[in-house]
């Protein structure tokens, strides 16, 4: 390996901000924060979700709203705007798929007809 071209590969503490779980692994991530574990100081990397809090691994369903992603998804695909006069209980159910409008087909250019010349 060439010297001085590879990033510093070292032990790093990753902290899951959802439930406070932390684990030590090796990484090249750059971070300014540090933490002390068992009397040794390690660089600290904070993550929003890890195997300790991910619904697939824990078996629990939690909605994690990071920077309005849930609202943006619901705005695009989920709940539809309520019509005037319709009660709030009749909102689109989450199991209903949004209705998509059929896409307009682009006009197809016709090939020019070659005229036959008398020979």
Backbone as XML, in Angstrom:
<?xml version="1.0"?>
<chain id="A" units="angstrom">
  <residue number="1" name="UNK">
    <atom name="N" x="0.831" y="-1.172" z="0.000"/>
    <atom name="CA" x="0.000" y="0.000" z="0.000"/>
    <atom name="C" x="0.880" y="1.242" z="0.000"/>
  </residue>
  <residue number="2" name="UNK">
    <atom name="N" x="0.410" y="2.253" z="-0.704"/>
    <atom name="CA" x="1.146" y="3.511" z="-0.734"/>
    <atom name="C" x="0.978" y="4.239" z="0.594"/>
  </residue>
  <residue number="3" name="UNK">
    <atom name="N" x="2.051" y="4.816" z="1.105"/>
    <atom name="CA" x="1.920" y="5.555" z="2.368"/>
    <atom name="C" x="1.214" y="6.900" z="2.157"/>
  </residue>
  <residue number="4" name="UNK">
    <atom name="N" x="0.491" y="7.326" z="3.195"/>
    <atom name="CA" x="-0.140" y="8.641" z="3.281"/>
    <atom name="C" x="-1.282" y="8.896" z="2.298"/>
  </residue>
  <residue number="5" name="UNK">
    <atom name="N" x="-1.866" y="7.856" z="1.691"/>
    <atom name="CA" x="-3.020" y="8.090" z="0.824"/>
    <atom name="C" x="-4.284" y="7.460" z="1.392"/>
  </residue>
  <residue number="6" name="UNK">
    <atom name="N" x="-4.149" y="6.602" z="2.393"/>
    <atom name="CA" x="-5.296" y="5.914" z="2.965"/>
    <atom name="C" x="-5.799" y="6.651" z="4.205"/>
  </residue>
  <residue number="7" name="UNK">
    <atom name="N" x="-7.116" y="6.660" z="4.431"/>
    <atom name="CA" x="-7.646" y="7.319" z="5.628"/>
    <atom name="C" x="-7.264" y="6.541" z="6.888"/>
  </residue>
  <residue number="8" name="UNK">
    <atom name="N" x="-7.342" y="7.208" z="8.025"/>
    <atom name="CA" x="-7.000" y="6.614" z="9.307"/>
    <atom name="C" x="-8.081" y="5.617" z="9.704"/>
  </residue>
  <residue number="9" name="UNK">
    <atom name="N" x="-7.737" y="4.337" z="9.762"/>
    <atom name="CA" x="-8.669" y="3.261" z="10.108"/>
    <atom name="C" x="-8.468" y="2.942" z="11.580"/>
  </residue>
  <residue number="10" name="UNK">
    <atom name="N" x="-9.483" y="3.282" z="12.407"/>
    <atom name="CA" x="-9.304" y="3.191" z="13.840"/>
    <atom name="C" x="-10.599" y="2.740" z="14.510"/>
  </residue>
  <residue number="11" name="UNK">
    <atom name="N" x="-10.503" y="2.437" z="15.820"/>
    <atom name="CA" x="-11.697" y="2.094" z="16.598"/>
    <atom name="C" x="-12.530" y="3.350" z="16.807"/>
  </residue>
  <residue number="12" name="UNK">
    <atom name="N" x="-13.856" y="3.223" z="16.613"/>
    <atom name="CA" x="-14.784" y="4.344" z="16.755"/>
    <atom name="C" x="-16.008" y="3.846" z="17.518"/>
  </residue>
  <residue number="13" name="UNK">
    <atom name="N" x="-16.558" y="4.701" z="18.387"/>
    <atom name="CA" x="-17.797" y="4.383" z="19.095"/>
    <atom name="C" x="-18.951" y="4.969" z="18.292"/>
  </residue>
  <residue number="14" name="UNK">
    <atom name="N" x="-19.918" y="4.127" z="17.925"/>
    <atom name="CA" x="-21.133" y="4.571" z="17.251"/>
    <atom name="C" x="-22.247" y="4.586" z="18.284"/>
  </residue>
  <residue number="15" name="UNK">
    <atom name="N" x="-22.930" y="5.730" z="18.422"/>
    <atom name="CA" x="-23.997" y="5.909" z="19.390"/>
    <atom name="C" x="-25.325" y="6.027" z="18.655"/>
  </residue>
  <residue number="16" name="UNK">
    <atom name="N" x="-26.250" y="5.114" z="18.963"/>
    <atom name="CA" x="-27.596" y="5.147" z="18.388"/>
    <atom name="C" x="-28.395" y="6.169" z="19.177"/>
  </residue>
  <residue number="17" name="UNK">
    <atom name="N" x="-28.802" y="7.267" z="18.551"/>
    <atom name="CA" x="-29.504" y="8.337" z="19.247"/>
    <atom name="C" x="-30.950" y="7.977" z="19.569"/>
  </residue>
  <residue number="18" name="UNK">
    <atom name="N" x="-31.508" y="6.915" z="18.986"/>
    <atom name="CA" x="-32.886" y="6.507" z="19.271"/>
    <atom name="C" x="-33.014" y="5.893" z="20.658"/>
  </residue>
  <residue number="19" name="UNK">
    <atom name="N" x="-32.065" y="5.031" z="21.023"/>
    <atom name="CA" x="-32.203" y="4.339" z="22.307"/>
    <atom name="C" x="-30.950" y="4.407" z="23.168"/>
  </residue>
  <residue number="20" name="UNK">
    <atom name="N" x="-29.923" y="5.090" z="22.749"/>
    <atom name="CA" x="-28.729" y="5.269" z="23.570"/>
    <atom name="C" x="-27.747" y="4.126" z="23.532"/>
  </residue>
  <residue number="21" name="UNK">
    <atom name="N" x="-27.971" y="3.138" z="22.692"/>
    <atom name="CA" x="-27.059" y="2.012" z="22.569"/>
    <atom name="C" x="-25.792" y="2.466" z="21.860"/>
  </residue>
  <residue number="22" name="UNK">
    <atom name="N" x="-24.641" y="1.985" z="22.345"/>
    <atom name="CA" x="-23.388" y="2.319" z="21.673"/>
    <atom name="C" x="-22.594" y="1.039" z="21.449"/>
  </residue>
  <residue number="23" name="UNK">
    <atom name="N" x="-21.785" y="1.053" z="20.403"/>
    <atom name="CA" x="-20.930" y="-0.097" z="20.121"/>
    <atom name="C" x="-19.641" y="0.405" z="19.488"/>
  </residue>
  <residue number="24" name="UNK">
    <atom name="N" x="-18.592" y="-0.374" z="19.676"/>
    <atom name="CA" x="-17.275" y="-0.008" z="19.161"/>
    <atom name="C" x="-16.984" y="-0.877" z="17.945"/>
  </residue>
  <residue number="25" name="UNK">
    <atom name="N" x="-16.572" y="-0.226" z="16.887"/>
    <atom name="CA" x="-16.166" y="-0.933" z="15.677"/>
    <atom name="C" x="-15.072" y="-0.117" z="15.008"/>
  </residue>
  <residue number="26" name="UNK">
    <atom name="N" x="-14.480" y="-0.658" z="13.979"/>
    <atom name="CA" x="-13.417" y="0.059" z="13.283"/>
    <atom name="C" x="-14.015" y="0.802" z="12.093"/>
  </residue>
  <residue number="27" name="UNK">
    <atom name="N" x="-13.543" y="2.033" z="11.871"/>
    <atom name="CA" x="-14.087" y="2.860" z="10.806"/>
    <atom name="C" x="-13.086" y="3.936" z="10.420"/>
  </residue>
  <residue number="28" name="UNK">
    <atom name="N" x="-13.337" y="4.554" z="9.260"/>
    <atom name="CA" x="-12.526" y="5.684" z="8.801"/>
    <atom name="C" x="-13.289" y="6.990" z="8.915"/>
  </residue>
  <residue number="29" name="UNK">
    <atom name="N" x="-14.460" y="6.979" z="9.562"/>
    <atom name="CA" x="-15.296" y="8.168" z="9.670"/>
    <atom name="C" x="-14.548" y="9.281" z="10.408"/>
  </residue>
  <residue number="30" name="UNK">
    <atom name="N" x="-14.727" y="10.501" z="9.928"/>
    <atom name="CA" x="-14.105" y="11.655" z="10.579"/>
    <atom name="C" x="-15.115" y="12.279" z="11.518"/>
  </residue>
  <residue number="31" name="UNK">
    <atom name="N" x="-14.707" y="12.539" z="12.758"/>
    <atom name="CA" x="-15.584" y="13.130" z="13.749"/>
    <atom name="C" x="-14.769" y="13.984" z="14.715"/>
  </residue>
  <residue number="32" name="UNK">
    <atom name="N" x="-15.410" y="15.030" z="15.232"/>
    <atom name="CA" x="-14.746" y="15.916" z="16.181"/>
    <atom name="C" x="-15.054" y="15.534" z="17.624"/>
  </residue>
  <residue number="33" name="UNK">
    <atom name="N" x="-16.119" y="14.772" z="17.850"/>
    <atom name="CA" x="-16.522" y="14.400" z="19.194"/>
    <atom name="C" x="-15.779" y="13.154" z="19.643"/>
  </residue>
  <residue number="34" name="UNK">
    <atom name="N" x="-15.560" y="13.053" z="20.960"/>
    <atom name="CA" x="-14.927" y="11.867" z="21.531"/>
    <atom name="C" x="-15.732" y="11.433" z="22.744"/>
  </residue>
  <residue number="35" name="UNK">
    <atom name="N" x="-15.559" y="10.186" z="23.141"/>
    <atom name="CA" x="-16.193" y="9.643" z="24.335"/>
    <atom name="C" x="-15.234" y="8.654" z="24.977"/>
  </residue>
  <residue number="36" name="UNK">
    <atom name="N" x="-15.461" y="8.392" z="26.259"/>
    <atom name="CA" x="-14.591" y="7.471" z="26.981"/>
    <atom name="C" x="-15.358" y="6.200" z="27.304"/>
  </residue>
  <residue number="37" name="UNK">
    <atom name="N" x="-14.781" y="5.052" z="26.935"/>
    <atom name="CA" x="-15.380" y="3.755" z="27.206"/>
    <atom name="C" x="-14.310" y="2.900" z="27.871"/>
  </residue>
  <residue number="38" name="UNK">
    <atom name="N" x="-14.605" y="2.406" z="29.075"/>
    <atom name="CA" x="-13.676" y="1.569" z="29.844"/>
    <atom name="C" x="-12.311" y="2.243" z="30.015"/>
  </residue>
  <residue number="39" name="UNK">
    <atom name="N" x="-12.295" y="3.548" z="30.218"/>
    <atom name="CA" x="-11.060" y="4.273" z="30.467"/>
    <atom name="C" x="-10.270" y="4.621" z="29.224"/>
  </residue>
  <residue number="40" name="UNK">
    <atom name="N" x="-10.779" y="4.285" z="28.043"/>
    <atom name="CA" x="-10.088" y="4.583" z="26.780"/>
    <atom name="C" x="-10.935" y="5.606" z="26.013"/>
  </residue>
  <residue number="41" name="UNK">
    <atom name="N" x="-10.289" y="6.628" z="25.461"/>
    <atom name="CA" x="-11.010" y="7.656" z="24.705"/>
    <atom name="C" x="-11.079" y="7.258" z="23.233"/>
  </residue>
  <residue number="42" name="UNK">
    <atom name="N" x="-12.299" y="7.298" z="22.691"/>
    <atom name="CA" x="-12.549" y="6.925" z="21.300"/>
    <atom name="C" x="-13.251" y="8.085" z="20.587"/>
  </residue>
  <residue number="43" name="UNK">
    <atom name="N" x="-13.097" y="8.180" z="19.260"/>
    <atom name="CA" x="-13.922" y="9.123" z="18.491"/>
    <atom name="C" x="-15.380" y="8.664" z="18.563"/>
  </residue>
  <residue number="44" name="UNK">
    <atom name="N" x="-16.330" y="9.625" z="18.575"/>
    <atom name="CA" x="-17.754" y="9.311" z="18.705"/>
    <atom name="C" x="-18.482" y="9.699" z="17.430"/>
  </residue>
  <residue number="45" name="UNK">
    <atom name="N" x="-19.242" y="8.753" z="16.867"/>
    <atom name="CA" x="-20.083" y="9.008" z="15.699"/>
    <atom name="C" x="-21.524" y="8.722" z="16.109"/>
  </residue>
  <residue number="46" name="UNK">
    <atom name="N" x="-22.395" y="9.714" z="15.936"/>
    <atom name="CA" x="-23.805" y="9.545" z="16.290"/>
    <atom name="C" x="-24.592" y="9.136" z="15.050"/>
  </residue>
  <residue number="47" name="UNK">
    <atom name="N" x="-25.417" y="8.099" z="15.199"/>
    <atom name="CA" x="-26.259" y="7.627" z="14.098"/>
    <atom name="C" x="-27.711" y="7.666" z="14.547"/>
  </residue>
  <residue number="48" name="UNK">
    <atom name="N" x="-28.627" y="7.918" z="13.618"/>
    <atom name="CA" x="-30.045" y="8.010" z="13.948"/>
    <atom name="C" x="-30.685" y="6.649" z="14.144"/>
  </residue>
  <residue number="49" name="UNK">
    <atom name="N" x="-30.183" y="5.653" z="13.446"/>
    <atom name="CA" x="-30.777" y="4.323" z="13.539"/>
    <atom name="C" x="-29.680" y="3.285" z="13.331"/>
  </residue>
  <residue number="50" name="UNK">
    <atom name="N" x="-29.759" y="2.200" z="14.087"/>
    <atom name="CA" x="-28.806" y="1.103" z="13.952"/>
    <atom name="C" x="-29.577" y="-0.199" z="14.133"/>
  </residue>
  <residue number="51" name="UNK">
    <atom name="N" x="-28.882" y="-1.315" z="14.161"/>
    <atom name="CA" x="-29.542" y="-2.601" z="14.344"/>
    <atom name="C" x="-30.243" y="-2.674" z="15.704"/>
  </residue>
  <residue number="52" name="UNK">
    <atom name="N" x="-29.794" y="-1.882" z="16.677"/>
    <atom name="CA" x="-30.398" y="-1.890" z="18.004"/>
    <atom name="C" x="-31.776" y="-1.226" z="18.023"/>
  </residue>
  <residue number="53" name="UNK">
    <atom name="N" x="-32.064" y="-0.343" z="17.055"/>
    <atom name="CA" x="-33.361" y="0.334" z="17.054"/>
    <atom name="C" x="-34.124" y="0.185" z="15.748"/>
  </residue>
  <residue number="54" name="UNK">
    <atom name="N" x="-33.589" y="-0.518" z="14.759"/>
    <atom name="CA" x="-34.264" y="-0.675" z="13.471"/>
    <atom name="C" x="-35.440" y="-1.637" z="13.610"/>
  </residue>
  <residue number="55" name="UNK">
    <atom name="N" x="-36.614" y="-1.261" z="13.066"/>
    <atom name="CA" x="-37.802" y="-2.116" z="13.206"/>
    <atom name="C" x="-37.623" y="-3.531" z="12.661"/>
  </residue>
  <residue number="56" name="UNK">
    <atom name="N" x="-36.823" y="-3.711" z="11.639"/>
    <atom name="CA" x="-36.617" y="-5.049" z="11.073"/>
    <atom name="C" x="-35.955" y="-5.968" z="12.095"/>
  </residue>
  <residue number="57" name="UNK">
    <atom name="N" x="-34.997" y="-5.448" z="12.843"/>
    <atom name="CA" x="-34.264" y="-6.271" z="13.804"/>
    <atom name="C" x="-34.946" y="-6.354" z="15.157"/>
  </residue>
  <residue number="58" name="UNK">
    <atom name="N" x="-35.691" y="-5.324" z="15.542"/>
    <atom name="CA" x="-36.331" y="-5.320" z="16.853"/>
    <atom name="C" x="-37.728" y="-5.909" z="16.835"/>
  </residue>
  <residue number="59" name="UNK">
    <atom name="N" x="-38.380" y="-5.915" z="15.670"/>
    <atom name="CA" x="-39.729" y="-6.445" z="15.564"/>
    <atom name="C" x="-40.796" y="-5.457" z="15.986"/>
  </residue>
  <residue number="60" name="UNK">
    <atom name="N" x="-40.421" y="-4.225" z="16.285"/>
    <atom name="CA" x="-41.388" y="-3.199" z="16.659"/>
    <atom name="C" x="-41.439" y="-2.153" z="15.565"/>
  </residue>
  <residue number="61" name="UNK">
    <atom name="N" x="-42.626" y="-1.623" z="15.344"/>
    <atom name="CA" x="-42.785" y="-0.605" z="14.314"/>
    <atom name="C" x="-42.750" y="0.762" z="14.960"/>
  </residue>
  <residue number="62" name="UNK">
    <atom name="N" x="-41.795" y="1.580" z="14.571"/>
    <atom name="CA" x="-41.723" y="2.953" z="15.056"/>
    <atom name="C" x="-41.577" y="3.862" z="13.856"/>
  </residue>
  <residue number="63" name="UNK">
    <atom name="N" x="-42.183" y="5.035" z="13.948"/>
    <atom name="CA" x="-42.062" y="6.007" z="12.873"/>
    <atom name="C" x="-40.990" y="7.002" z="13.271"/>
  </residue>
  <residue number="64" name="UNK">
    <atom name="N" x="-39.956" y="7.070" z="12.495"/>
    <atom name="CA" x="-38.858" y="7.990" z="12.763"/>
    <atom name="C" x="-38.950" y="9.099" z="11.742"/>
  </residue>
  <residue number="65" name="UNK">
    <atom name="N" x="-39.225" y="10.294" z="12.220"/>
    <atom name="CA" x="-39.366" y="11.432" z="11.326"/>
    <atom name="C" x="-38.054" y="12.197" z="11.291"/>
  </residue>
  <residue number="66" name="UNK">
    <atom name="N" x="-37.342" y="12.061" z="10.210"/>
    <atom name="CA" x="-36.085" y="12.760" z="10.037"/>
    <atom name="C" x="-36.285" y="13.848" z="9.012"/>
  </residue>
  <residue number="67" name="UNK">
    <atom name="N" x="-36.252" y="15.068" z="9.470"/>
    <atom name="CA" x="-36.359" y="16.245" z="8.593"/>
    <atom name="C" x="-37.647" y="16.238" z="7.772"/>
  </residue>
  <residue number="68" name="UNK">
    <atom name="N" x="-38.766" y="15.801" z="8.379"/>
    <atom name="CA" x="-40.064" y="15.871" z="7.720"/>
    <atom name="C" x="-40.289" y="14.845" z="6.627"/>
  </residue>
  <residue number="69" name="UNK">
    <atom name="N" x="-39.563" y="13.752" z="6.639"/>
    <atom name="CA" x="-39.710" y="12.757" z="5.573"/>
    <atom name="C" x="-41.075" y="12.089" z="5.594"/>
  </residue>
  <residue number="70" name="UNK">
    <atom name="N" x="-41.606" y="11.857" z="6.798"/>
    <atom name="CA" x="-42.917" y="11.209" z="6.891"/>
    <atom name="C" x="-43.984" y="12.127" z="6.309"/>
  </residue>
  <residue number="71" name="UNK">
    <atom name="N" x="-43.949" y="13.406" z="6.683"/>
    <atom name="CA" x="-44.939" y="14.346" z="6.158"/>
    <atom name="C" x="-44.824" y="14.491" z="4.655"/>
  </residue>
  <residue number="72" name="UNK">
    <atom name="N" x="-43.607" y="14.522" z="4.148"/>
    <atom name="CA" x="-43.402" y="14.648" z="2.713"/>
    <atom name="C" x="-43.951" y="13.423" z="1.982"/>
  </residue>
  <residue number="73" name="UNK">
    <atom name="N" x="-43.743" y="12.218" z="2.557"/>
    <atom name="CA" x="-44.265" y="11.001" z="1.946"/>
    <atom name="C" x="-45.793" y="11.014" z="1.963"/>
  </residue>
  <residue number="74" name="UNK">
    <atom name="N" x="-46.376" y="11.365" z="3.118"/>
    <atom name="CA" x="-47.833" y="11.402" z="3.212"/>
    <atom name="C" x="-48.417" y="12.450" z="2.282"/>
  </residue>
  <residue number="75" name="UNK">
    <atom name="N" x="-47.706" y="13.541" z="2.097"/>
    <atom name="CA" x="-48.186" y="14.581" z="1.195"/>
    <atom name="C" x="-48.212" y="14.063" z="-0.242"/>
  </residue>
  <residue number="76" name="UNK">
    <atom name="N" x="-47.199" y="13.311" z="-0.621"/>
    <atom name="CA" x="-47.129" y="12.796" z="-1.995"/>
    <atom name="C" x="-48.035" y="11.604" z="-2.235"/>
  </residue>
  <residue number="77" name="UNK">
    <atom name="N" x="-47.987" y="10.626" z="-1.333"/>
    <atom name="CA" x="-48.625" y="9.343" z="-1.620"/>
    <atom name="C" x="-49.698" y="8.925" z="-0.629"/>
  </residue>
  <residue number="78" name="UNK">
    <atom name="N" x="-49.671" y="9.443" z="0.557"/>
    <atom name="CA" x="-50.548" y="8.945" z="1.612"/>
    <atom name="C" x="-51.874" y="9.634" z="1.663"/>
  </residue>
  <residue number="79" name="UNK">
    <atom name="N" x="-52.106" y="10.298" z="2.730"/>
    <atom name="CA" x="-53.400" y="10.933" z="2.967"/>
    <atom name="C" x="-53.667" y="12.025" z="1.954"/>
  </residue>
  <residue number="80" name="UNK">
    <atom name="N" x="-54.879" y="11.994" z="1.425"/>
    <atom name="CA" x="-55.291" y="12.993" z="0.436"/>
    <atom name="C" x="-55.960" y="14.160" z="1.136"/>
  </residue>
  <residue number="81" name="UNK">
    <atom name="N" x="-55.980" y="15.314" z="0.494"/>
    <atom name="CA" x="-56.627" y="16.483" z="1.077"/>
    <atom name="C" x="-58.115" y="16.212" z="1.217"/>
  </residue>
  <residue number="82" name="UNK">
    <atom name="N" x="-58.653" y="16.725" z="2.291"/>
    <atom name="CA" x="-60.056" y="16.504" z="2.595"/>
    <atom name="C" x="-60.928" y="17.410" z="1.725"/>
  </residue>
  <residue number="83" name="UNK">
    <atom name="N" x="-61.986" y="16.823" z="1.145"/>
    <atom name="CA" x="-62.908" y="17.610" z="0.328"/>
    <atom name="C" x="-63.775" y="18.467" z="1.241"/>
  </residue>
  <residue number="84" name="UNK">
    <atom name="N" x="-64.243" y="19.584" z="0.724"/>
    <atom name="CA" x="-65.094" y="20.484" z="1.502"/>
    <atom name="C" x="-66.380" y="19.765" z="1.869"/>
  </residue>
  <residue number="85" name="UNK">
    <atom name="N" x="-66.745" y="19.792" z="3.151"/>
    <atom name="CA" x="-67.980" y="19.183" z="3.609"/>
    <atom name="C" x="-67.842" y="17.728" z="4.017"/>
  </residue>
  <residue number="86" name="UNK">
    <atom name="N" x="-66.741" y="17.066" z="3.713"/>
    <atom name="CA" x="-66.562" y="15.665" z="4.091"/>
    <atom name="C" x="-66.050" y="15.599" z="5.519"/>
  </residue>
  <residue number="87" name="UNK">
    <atom name="N" x="-66.584" y="14.701" z="6.351"/>
    <atom name="CA" x="-66.116" y="14.590" z="7.728"/>
    <atom name="C" x="-64.690" y="14.053" z="7.781"/>
  </residue>
  <residue number="88" name="UNK">
    <atom name="N" x="-63.999" y="14.349" z="8.883"/>
    <atom name="CA" x="-62.592" y="13.967" z="9.038"/>
    <atom name="C" x="-62.415" y="12.453" z="9.076"/>
  </residue>
  <residue number="89" name="UNK">
    <atom name="N" x="-63.427" y="11.699" z="9.523"/>
    <atom name="CA" x="-63.313" y="10.247" z="9.640"/>
    <atom name="C" x="-63.266" y="9.564" z="8.282"/>
  </residue>
  <residue number="90" name="UNK">
    <atom name="N" x="-63.684" y="10.254" z="7.231"/>
    <atom name="CA" x="-63.711" y="9.639" z="5.917"/>
    <atom name="C" x="-62.463" y="9.922" z="5.100"/>
  </residue>
  <residue number="91" name="UNK">
    <atom name="N" x="-61.361" y="10.226" z="5.780"/>
    <atom name="CA" x="-60.111" y="10.444" z="5.050"/>
    <atom name="C" x="-59.684" y="9.131" z="4.416"/>
  </residue>
  <residue number="92" name="UNK">
    <atom name="N" x="-58.820" y="9.224" z="3.420"/>
    <atom name="CA" x="-58.354" y="8.023" z="2.739"/>
    <atom name="C" x="-57.654" y="7.114" z="3.740"/>
  </residue>
  <residue number="93" name="UNK">
    <atom name="N" x="-58.035" y="5.865" z="3.753"/>
    <atom name="CA" x="-57.430" y="4.909" z="4.672"/>
    <atom name="C" x="-56.008" y="4.614" z="4.212"/>
  </residue>
  <residue number="94" name="UNK">
    <atom name="N" x="-55.089" y="4.330" z="5.151"/>
    <atom name="CA" x="-53.706" y="4.070" z="4.767"/>
    <atom name="C" x="-53.543" y="2.864" z="3.856"/>
  </residue>
  <residue number="95" name="UNK">
    <atom name="N" x="-54.487" y="1.875" z="3.940"/>
    <atom name="CA" x="-54.343" y="0.698" z="3.091"/>
    <atom name="C" x="-54.777" y="0.936" z="1.642"/>
  </residue>
  <residue number="96" name="UNK">
    <atom name="N" x="-55.448" y="2.060" z="1.391"/>
    <atom name="CA" x="-55.873" y="2.368" z="0.035"/>
    <atom name="C" x="-54.693" y="2.900" z="-0.763"/>
  </residue>
  <residue number="97" name="UNK">
    <atom name="N" x="-54.544" y="2.425" z="-1.954"/>
    <atom name="CA" x="-53.476" y="2.912" z="-2.817"/>
    <atom name="C" x="-53.922" y="4.200" z="-3.480"/>
  </residue>
  <residue number="98" name="UNK">
    <atom name="N" x="-53.011" y="5.155" z="-3.654"/>
    <atom name="CA" x="-53.392" y="6.399" z="-4.321"/>
    <atom name="C" x="-53.758" y="6.134" z="-5.777"/>
  </residue>
  <residue number="99" name="UNK">
    <atom name="N" x="-54.731" y="6.882" z="-6.263"/>
    <atom name="CA" x="-55.193" y="6.726" z="-7.636"/>
    <atom name="C" x="-54.297" y="7.558" z="-8.540"/>
  </residue>
  <residue number="100" name="UNK">
    <atom name="N" x="-53.735" y="6.909" z="-9.523"/>
    <atom name="CA" x="-52.859" y="7.614" z="-10.456"/>
    <atom name="C" x="-53.636" y="7.921" z="-11.721"/>
  </residue>
  <residue number="101" name="UNK">
    <atom name="N" x="-53.402" y="9.100" z="-12.251"/>
    <atom name="CA" x="-54.049" y="9.470" z="-13.494"/>
    <atom name="C" x="-53.296" y="8.810" z="-14.648"/>
  </residue>
  <residue number="102" name="UNK">
    <atom name="N" x="-54.018" y="8.341" z="-15.672"/>
    <atom name="CA" x="-53.312" y="7.715" z="-16.792"/>
    <atom name="C" x="-52.447" y="8.742" z="-17.509"/>
  </residue>
  <residue number="103" name="UNK">
    <atom name="N" x="-51.276" y="8.315" z="-17.883"/>
    <atom name="CA" x="-50.353" y="9.216" z="-18.574"/>
    <atom name="C" x="-50.809" y="9.411" z="-20.020"/>
  </residue>
  <residue number="104" name="UNK">
    <atom name="N" x="-50.721" y="10.644" z="-20.480"/>
    <atom name="CA" x="-51.092" y="10.940" z="-21.862"/>
    <atom name="C" x="-50.002" y="10.404" z="-22.783"/>
  </residue>
  <residue number="105" name="UNK">
    <atom name="N" x="-50.439" y="9.749" z="-23.830"/>
    <atom name="CA" x="-49.465" y="9.187" z="-24.756"/>
    <atom name="C" x="-48.939" y="10.283" z="-25.674"/>
  </residue>
  <residue number="106" name="UNK">
    <atom name="N" x="-47.660" y="10.206" z="-25.944"/>
    <atom name="CA" x="-47.035" y="11.185" z="-26.833"/>
    <atom name="C" x="-47.432" y="10.857" z="-28.271"/>
  </residue>
  <residue number="107" name="UNK">
    <atom name="N" x="-47.666" y="11.884" z="-29.083"/>
    <atom name="CA" x="-48.021" y="11.604" z="-30.478"/>
    <atom name="C" x="-46.853" y="10.944" z="-31.206"/>
  </residue>
  <residue number="108" name="UNK">
    <atom name="N" x="-47.192" y="9.996" z="-32.047"/>
    <atom name="CA" x="-46.175" y="9.271" z="-32.800"/>
    <atom name="C" x="-46.043" y="9.923" z="-34.175"/>
  </residue>
  <residue number="109" name="UNK">
    <atom name="N" x="-44.814" y="10.237" z="-34.537"/>
    <atom name="CA" x="-44.584" y="10.849" z="-35.847"/>
    <atom name="C" x="-44.730" y="9.780" z="-36.929"/>
  </residue>
  <residue number="110" name="UNK">
    <atom name="N" x="-45.458" y="10.128" z="-37.970"/>
    <atom name="CA" x="-45.639" y="9.184" z="-39.066"/>
    <atom name="C" x="-44.484" y="9.315" z="-40.041"/>
  </residue>
  <residue number="111" name="UNK">
    <atom name="N" x="-44.120" y="8.191" z="-40.620"/>
    <atom name="CA" x="-43.032" y="8.211" z="-41.591"/>
    <atom name="C" x="-43.545" y="8.791" z="-42.907"/>
  </residue>
  <residue number="112" name="UNK">
    <atom name="N" x="-42.727" y="9.605" z="-43.593"/>
    <atom name="CA" x="-43.182" y="10.157" z="-44.870"/>
    <atom name="C" x="-43.317" y="9.047" z="-45.922"/>
  </residue>
  <residue number="113" name="UNK">
    <atom name="N" x="-44.330" y="9.190" z="-46.724"/>
    <atom name="CA" x="-44.583" y="8.199" z="-47.769"/>
    <atom name="C" x="-43.751" y="8.574" z="-48.994"/>
  </residue>
  <residue number="114" name="UNK">
    <atom name="N" x="-42.971" y="7.620" z="-49.482"/>
    <atom name="CA" x="-42.129" y="7.894" z="-50.654"/>
    <atom name="C" x="-43.004" y="7.816" z="-51.915"/>
  </residue>
  <residue number="115" name="UNK">
    <atom name="N" x="-42.919" y="8.841" z="-52.735"/>
    <atom name="CA" x="-43.692" y="8.853" z="-53.982"/>
    <atom name="C" x="-42.929" y="8.036" z="-55.032"/>
  </residue>
  <residue number="116" name="UNK">
    <atom name="N" x="-43.704" y="7.259" z="-55.778"/>
    <atom name="CA" x="-43.076" y="6.461" z="-56.834"/>
    <atom name="C" x="-42.973" y="7.309" z="-58.088"/>
  </residue>
  <residue number="117" name="UNK">
    <atom name="N" x="-41.840" y="7.275" z="-58.693"/>
    <atom name="CA" x="-41.678" y="8.034" z="-59.928"/>
    <atom name="C" x="-41.846" y="7.099" z="-61.117"/>
  </residue>
  <residue number="118" name="UNK">
    <atom name="N" x="-42.484" y="7.613" z="-62.211"/>
    <atom name="CA" x="-42.679" y="6.737" z="-63.396"/>
    <atom name="C" x="-41.323" y="6.443" z="-64.038"/>
  </residue>
  <residue number="119" name="UNK">
    <atom name="N" x="-41.055" y="5.243" z="-64.339"/>
    <atom name="CA" x="-39.778" y="4.894" z="-64.935"/>
    <atom name="C" x="-39.883" y="4.412" z="-66.340"/>
  </residue>
</chain>
